[in-house]
Amino acid sequence: MGAIFPVIWHGDRVHLIDQTRLPAAYELKEIRTSAEMATAIRTMIVRGAPAIGVAAAFGMVLGAQEYSGSDRASFLAHLEAVATDLRQTRPTAVNLFWAIDRMLSAAQAETATIEALKDHLLATAQAIASEDVATCQAIGQHGLAALPSTPEKLRLLTHCNAGALATAGYGTALGVVRSAWRANRLERVYADETRPRLQGAKLTAWECVQEGIPVTLLADTMAAHCMQRGMIDAVVVGADRIALNGDTANKIGTYSVALAAQAHDIPFFVAAPLSTIDTKIHTGAEIPIEERHPQEIYQVGFTRIAPAGVDFYNPAFDVTPAHLITGIITELGVFAPADLARGIGAA
Ligand SMILES: CSC[C@H]1O[C@H](OP(=O)(O)O)[C@H](O)[C@@H]1O
């Protein structure tokens, strides 16, 4: 298999890799309406912060296609309604809101006709996607330069899936992995399975196998043990929202990995595009944490693993405080958390 692109524009509709079917089956889900795109994001057919933003951008294009009138004001009102639906799909990944806002800004363009404006919206969504692939490749290169210089071939641990499937292509944390592999600087990836949705087992392991990258799958409880045994040289994870002080929201369990990395003096990197940095918030305490259905915890496949009468708590993300993060790898370069705001020109 060649490069992986989870969101593909196809004439007048979108084809999504159905990530709920991997690794058992590689299936494309056809999305023809903005409502179908909202459902696809909410049900994690497409997931991953940048990928959610790209999907929402094309959801706005589909929404524009659904308008058949000729009045600009009512067209813009229709787009705002579509944006509201898409905004309500998932609360944590700021890329979703960044992409929707960029599409609404594009809708303010002065064009001769509504049809020309629809074309402009499509071009904007396509730009968001192509820019994200280039951004991930830049993150990969900056991340490669930031990794420990020894050993020659590194053993990297990652959590969840911050790969091509979680972006427009190439990946953020897995973008660093891909760049290290292609530079002959990688021995193997240790992938946390990442309960409850198992993105590590189902998606990261799949991406590594597709690319021939040696990968060891770990139960989430094993990361600290592997660090204690000297099996891990560095940790690289993705992000869903980063505050200006560097506090980072990422998949649940990331904070635990960061604590273990600090305890064993192992570098812990966050890889994310600038579109993941929320310049409106100063600390991680302001990041909304999505809570998902308890069934994700009490059911594995078709098997219920907990008795009735049990309460559940299912936060999809946690916040790693900036002091546990060695560096934040962006397309502009790698920043210590304390330098992030100044580094991106937001100070
Ligand atoms: C490229 S960052 C992807 C980021 O999003 C994932 O969350 P989800 O699978 O729930 O969308 C996870 O936090 C990844 O690190």
The ligand as an SDF file (V2000), in Angstrom:
LIG
                    3D

 15 15  0  0  0  0  0  0  0  0999 V2000
   -2.4800   13.6680   15.0290 C   0  0  0  0  0  0  0  0  0  0  0  0
   -3.0310   13.8860   16.6180 S   0  0  0  0  0  0  0  0  0  0  0  0
   -4.2810   12.6670   16.7840 C   0  0  0  0  0  0  0  0  0  0  0  0
   -4.7910   12.5830   18.1980 C   0  0  0  0  0  0  0  0  0  0  0  0
   -6.2120   12.3900   18.1530 O   0  0  0  0  0  0  0  0  0  0  0  0
   -6.4950   11.1620   18.7750 C   0  0  0  0  0  0  0  0  0  0  0  0
   -7.7320   11.1650   19.4220 O   0  0  0  0  0  0  0  0  0  0  0  0
   -9.0010   10.4300   18.7100 P   0  0  0  0  0  0  0  0  0  0  0  0
   -8.5140    9.1270   18.1560 O   0  0  0  0  0  0  0  0  0  0  0  0
  -10.0030   10.2810   19.8510 O   0  0  0  0  0  0  0  0  0  0  0  0
   -9.4930   11.3920   17.6500 O   0  0  0  0  0  0  0  0  0  0  0  0
   -5.3750   10.9830   19.7710 C   0  0  0  0  0  0  0  0  0  0  0  0
   -5.5410   11.8370   20.8850 O   0  0  0  0  0  0  0  0  0  0  0  0
   -4.2090   11.3820   18.9100 C   0  0  0  0  0  0  0  0  0  0  0  0
   -3.0410   11.6550   19.5950 O   0  0  0  0  0  0  0  0  0  0  0  0
  1  2  1  0
  2  3  1  0
  3  4  1  0
  4  5  1  0
  4 14  1  0
  5  6  1  0
  6  7  1  0
  6 12  1  0
  7  8  1  0
  8  9  2  0
  8 10  1  0
  8 11  1  0
 12 13  1  0
 12 14  1  0
 14 15  1  0
M  END
$$$$
